[in-house]
Amino acid sequence: MTKTAVILVMTIIPALNALAQQDTVFVTNRDTVVTHYILSPKDMETAKHVIYVNEDVTTHLIMPENIKLVDISTAKMVGNQCADNMVRIKPRGRMSENELAGTVTLIGERHLAQYEMVYTGMPTKARSSYVISQEELSQYNNPNVLMPEQDMAAYAWAIYSSKRKFNNIRYSASGIRAVVNNIYTIGDYFFIDYSLYNDTKIKYDIDELRVKLTDKKEVKATNSQTIELTPVYMLNHVRSFKGAYRNVMVIEKLTFPDEKVLMLEISENQISGRVIYLSIEYADILHADGFSEKMLKNLTSYPNK
């Protein structure tokens, strides 16, 4: 070994030893520098939200509301949104113990949550599922969301389980009967609870539900001046029924003149399908009930969908 080579070795070894004692380790591969952040015990104590991950374990993050955006800060992690309120992630490969694999940010309808994903070489230590609590969420103002879908679902299930109060909104034709059970006003929304009854032996396959504001005198006319409305939430997504069917539809709160009615039009998926009409006048909307929180208290559990 030449004198120059010996000097270089003596210079590099102390530098590598000093670098190895730090929390940040650089691994150089030709012209590429990859940074590995190793969390010390002190870092682990001060970190707010840490989730351990392993390349052999898929970690599922479950949020209490629908997820609108997912951000994974590094290419060391791979993942996707597998349900409205669930994300699955895992490391791309083996890492150093307690290495920071990246930060995952979940943005929901009204809240966001951030977690530091830390690698562990023990699959049994990695989390296969993690349910995010309300305490871990940070509030942010989304102007496009007046009520989270999770809250809509809770109100809708409580209304679905309540007794019928309306008796004047009915429809009957071709062996099909339809009634409006309840109309509730909650915040900036109307919750319309309705039922369908099939008195025939032919199954009714729902093709389309249309909600529109139309003129009273032209309800059945083809040239009726109508305004199409889009429900913001539907509780029941069943598309066919033999005997009875019940659903709760949510629309944004609106006012309209006495010359118009709010029309629910449900068509059957057949060539000459049966069509159901439920006509709601503004006077019926004015008699909508205010929601009682006691209805939610009596509802101990409800499905997410």
Secondary structure by P-SEA (a helix, b strand, c coil): ccaaaaaaaaaaaaaaaaaaaccbbbbbcccbbbbbbbbcaaaaaaccbbbbbcccbbbbbbbccccccccccccccccccccccbbbcccccccccccccbbbbbbcccbbbbbbbbbbccccccccbbbbccccbbbbbcccccccaaaaaaaaaaaaaccccccccccccccbbbbbcbbbbcccbbbbbbbbbbcccbbbbbcbbbbbbbbcccccccccbbbbbbbcccccccccccccccbbbbbccccccccccbbbbbbccccbbbbbbbbbcaaaaaacccccccccccccccccc
